[in-house]
Amino acid sequence: MKDSLRRRYAFFLTHYFVQSSIGIVYEPLNYLLKDHLRLTPGQASGFMAWITLPLLFKPLYGFVTDFVPIGGYRRKPHLILASLAAALAFWCLAVQTHYGYLNLLLPVALSIFAMAFADAVCGGLLIEDGQERRQTGPYQALHIGALYLGVIAVGAGGGWMTAHVPFRRIFGIAGLMPLLIVIMSFLIHEPVSQATRQRNTAPLWSFIRTRPFWMLSLTIVLWNFYPFLGTVQFYYQSNVLHLNPQWIGSLMSVGSVAGLQWSNHRSTRAGCSPK
């Protein structure tokens, strides 16, 4: 039991660290849009809107992994296929010698779709396994901690890499990271799903039609609405403040350290810190 639990801890820690560490590609991407394609802040924001579009459909990915088993399994095959797709997308960027709008947009969008799908699969596994083993709190603490630790590493390390390492090589390194998820997925034992079992979705649809659901959704949207961050912030830091990539990345790390401290405090108060 303890060995099995340690394997799950290792899996969730690796998965969520990789999810955030793949962010090493986004600072190089910003410079490609600004300096190579010479996009304005508005045009670059439009590019970012297109590549983040797959995230809007993330709830649907959960339905697919729940209701469409592969070989009798609802988690591991989906996770492996999504991770391999993300690796392929990054390697498509790594082998390119000339970057244009579309040949940047399509692979990056595919990578985001694949990693979002993998995240939905892992989230389903976290909830199911956490409820069964009464480990939801520790799993969630690992989830939050690994994400922020990855962003901290991406900020400082990714900023240095952007300044000193060719962008193609950074994309190639990012392509190796999803393979860690593939390897770690073999640590998870998943029972064969009863594919013929009918899953009752009536409570879900009933909840979607309620006012609390839409009020909660609106609250989440407003909480995450930062029009002054992202692309606009990057252009201001680079063009107005004349910060180099290492400084920009370091500022990201500082913000992530603050977020990690806040999330750790919240998890501890909720009794969710891993033992």
C-alpha positions in Angstrom: 0.0 0.0 0.0 2.8 2.5 0.9 4.8 1.6 -2.2 1.7 2.1 -4.4 1.0 5.4 -2.7 4.6 6.6 -3.3 4.3 5.7 -7.0 1.2 7.8 -7.2 2.9 10.7 -5.4 5.8 10.4 -7.9 3.4 10.3 -10.8 1.4 13.4 -9.8 4.5 15.3 -8.9 6.1 14.6 -12.2 3.0 15.2 -14.3 2.2 18.6 -12.9 5.9 19.7 -12.8 6.1 18.8 -16.5 2.8 20.7 -17.2 4.3 23.9 -15.9 7.9 23.3 -17.0 6.9 23.2 -20.6 6.4 26.9 -20.2 10.0 27.3 -21.2 8.8 27.6 -24.8 6.6 30.7 -24.2 9.2 33.3 -23.6 11.0 32.3 -26.9 7.6 32.3 -28.6 7.0 35.8 -27.4 10.3 37.0 -28.9 9.6 35.2 -32.1 6.3 37.0 -32.4 7.7 40.4 -31.5 11.1 40.4 -33.2 10.9 37.8 -36.0 7.3 38.1 -37.2 7.2 41.8 -36.0 3.7 41.5 -34.7 2.1 44.4 -32.8 0.9 43.8 -29.2 -2.6 43.4 -30.5 -1.6 41.0 -33.2 0.5 38.9 -30.8 -2.5 38.9 -28.4 -4.6 37.5 -31.2 -2.1 34.8 -31.8 -2.2 33.9 -28.1 -6.0 33.8 -28.2 -5.9 31.3 -31.0 -3.4 29.0 -29.3 -5.3 29.1 -26.0 -8.6 28.3 -27.7 -8.2 24.5 -27.0 -8.3 25.3 -23.3 -11.9 26.4 -23.6 -12.9 22.9 -24.5 -11.2 21.3 -21.6 -14.4 20.1 -20.0 -15.1 18.1 -23.1 -11.8 16.3 -22.8 -13.0 15.0 -19.4 -16.1 13.6 -21.0 -14.0 11.8 -23.7 -11.7 10.2 -21.2 -14.7 9.2 -19.0 -17.0 7.9 -21.6 -14.6 6.6 -24.4 -12.3 3.9 -23.1 -9.4 2.7 -25.2 -8.7 -1.0 -24.8 -10.9 -1.1 -21.7 -9.0 1.8 -20.0 -10.1 5.3 -19.4 -6.8 7.0 -18.2 -3.5 5.5 -19.2 -4.0 5.2 -23.0 -5.4 8.7 -23.3 -2.6 10.1 -21.1 0.1 8.4 -23.2 -1.4 9.4 -26.6 -1.9 13.0 -25.5 1.7 13.2 -24.2 3.1 11.8 -27.4 1.1 14.3 -29.4 2.6 17.2 -27.3 6.1 15.8 -27.8 5.5 15.6 -31.6 4.2 19.1 -31.7 7.3 20.6 -30.0 9.6 18.5 -32.2 7.8 20.0 -35.3 8.9 23.4 -34.0 12.4 22.2 -33.2 13.1 21.0 -36.8 11.9 24.2 -38.5 14.4 26.5 -40.0 12.0 29.4 -40.8 9.2 30.4 -38.6 6.0 31.9 -40.1 2.7 32.7 -38.5 0.9 29.4 -39.4 3.8 27.0 -38.9 4.2 28.5 -35.4 0.5 28.6 -34.6 -0.5 25.1 -35.5 2.2 23.1 -33.6 1.8 25.4 -30.5 -2.0 25.0 -30.6 -1.6 21.2 -30.9 0.8 21.1 -28.0 -1.6 23.1 -25.8 -4.5 20.9 -26.8 -2.5 17.8 -26.0 -1.2 19.0 -22.7 -4.7 20.2 -21.7 -6.1 16.8 -22.6 -3.4 15.1 -20.5 -4.2 17.4 -17.7 -7.9 16.6 -17.8 -7.1 12.9 -17.8 -4.7 13.3 -14.8 -7.3 15.4 -13.0 -9.9 12.6 -13.4 -7.4 10.1 -12.0 -6.5 12.4 -9.1 -10.1 12.7 -8.1 -11.0 9.0 -8.5 -7.9 7.7 -6.8 -7.9 10.4 -4.2 -11.4 9.6 -3.1 -10.7 5.9 -3.0 -7.6 6.2 -0.9 -8.7 9.3 1.0 -5.7 11.2 -0.5 -7.4 14.0 -2.3 -5.9 16.6 0.0 -2.3 15.5 -0.3 -2.7 14.9 -4.1 -4.0 18.4 -4.5 -1.2 19.8 -2.4 1.3 18.0 -4.7 -0.6 19.3 -7.7 -0.4 23.0 -6.6 3.2 22.7 -5.3 4.5 21.0 -8.4 2.9 23.6 -10.7 4.4 26.5 -8.9 7.8 24.9 -8.6 7.8 24.3 -12.3 6.9 27.9 -13.0 9.7 29.1 -10.7 12.2 26.9 -12.6 10.8 28.1 -15.9 11.1 31.8 -14.9 14.8 31.7 -13.9 16.0 28.9 -16.1 13.8 29.7 -19.1 14.8 33.3 -19.1 18.5 32.3 -19.1 17.8 29.7 -21.9 16.0 32.3 -24.0 19.1 34.6 -23.8 21.7 31.9 -24.4 20.2 28.8 -26.2 18.8 28.7 -29.7 15.1 28.6 -29.8 15.0 25.4 -31.8 16.9 23.6 -29.1 14.5 24.9 -26.5 11.6 23.5 -28.4 13.5 20.2 -28.7 14.0 20.1 -24.9 10.3 20.8 -24.4 9.5 17.9 -26.7 11.3 15.5 -24.3 9.3 16.6 -21.2 6.0 14.9 -22.1 7.9 11.7 -22.5 8.5 11.8 -18.7 4.7 11.6 -18.3 4.6 8.6 -20.6 7.3 6.9 -18.5 5.7 7.7 -15.2 2.2 6.6 -16.3 3.5 3.0 -16.1 3.7 3.4 -12.4 -0.1 3.7 -12.2 -2.1 0.5 -12.1 -5.5 1.1 -13.7 -8.3 -1.6 -13.6 -10.1 -2.4 -16.7 -13.2 -0.2 -17.1 -16.6 -1.6 -17.6 -17.2 -0.1 -21.0 -20.8 -1.2 -21.1 -21.7 0.4 -17.8 -24.1 3.3 -18.3 -22.9 6.5 -16.5 -25.6 8.7 -15.2 -25.0 12.3 -16.4 -28.3 13.7 -15.3 -27.0 15.3 -12.1 -24.3 17.0 -14.1 -26.7 18.5 -16.6 -29.0 19.5 -13.8 -26.2 21.4 -12.1 -25.2 23.1 -15.3 -28.7 24.6 -15.5 -28.6 26.1 -12.0 -27.8 29.7 -11.1 -24.9 28.7 -8.7 -23.1 27.1 -11.6 -23.2 30.2 -13.8 -22.4 32.5 -10.9 -19.4 30.3 -10.0 -18.3 30.3 -13.6 -18.5 34.1 -13.8 -16.5 34.4 -10.6 -13.7 32.2 -12.0 -13.7 34.2 -15.2 -13.4 37.6 -13.4 -10.8 36.2 -11.0 -8.6 35.1 -13.9 -9.2 38.2 -16.1 -5.9 40.1 -16.2 -5.9 42.4 -19.2 -2.6 44.0 -18.2 -0.6 40.8 -18.0 0.5 38.3 -20.6 1.4 39.7 -24.0 0.9 43.3 -23.1 3.1 43.0 -20.0 5.8 41.3 -22.1 5.8 44.0 -24.7 6.0 46.7 -22.0 8.8 44.9 -20.2 10.8 44.4 -23.4 10.1 47.6 -25.4 9.6 50.2 -22.7 11.5 49.0 -19.7 14.2 47.3 -21.9 14.4 44.3 -19.7 16.4 41.3 -21.0 15.0 37.8 -21.1 16.7 36.8 -17.8 15.1 39.7 -16.0 11.7 39.0 -17.4 12.0 35.3 -16.4 13.2 36.2 -13.0 10.2 38.4 -12.4 8.0 35.4 -13.2 9.9 33.3 -10.7 9.4 35.9 -8.0 5.7 36.0 -8.6 5.5 32.2 -8.5 7.4 32.0 -5.2 4.7 34.3 -3.8 2.0 32.1 -5.3 3.6 29.0 -3.9 3.7 30.4 -0.4 0.1 31.5 -0.6 -1.1 28.1 -1.9 1.0 26.3 0.8 -0.6 28.4 3.5 -4.1 27.7 2.1 -3.5 24.0 1.9 -2.1 23.8 5.4 -5.1 25.7 6.9 -7.4 23.3 5.0 -5.5 20.3 6.4 -4.3 19.2 2.9 -0.6 19.2 3.2 1.0 15.9 2.4 2.2 13.8 5.3 
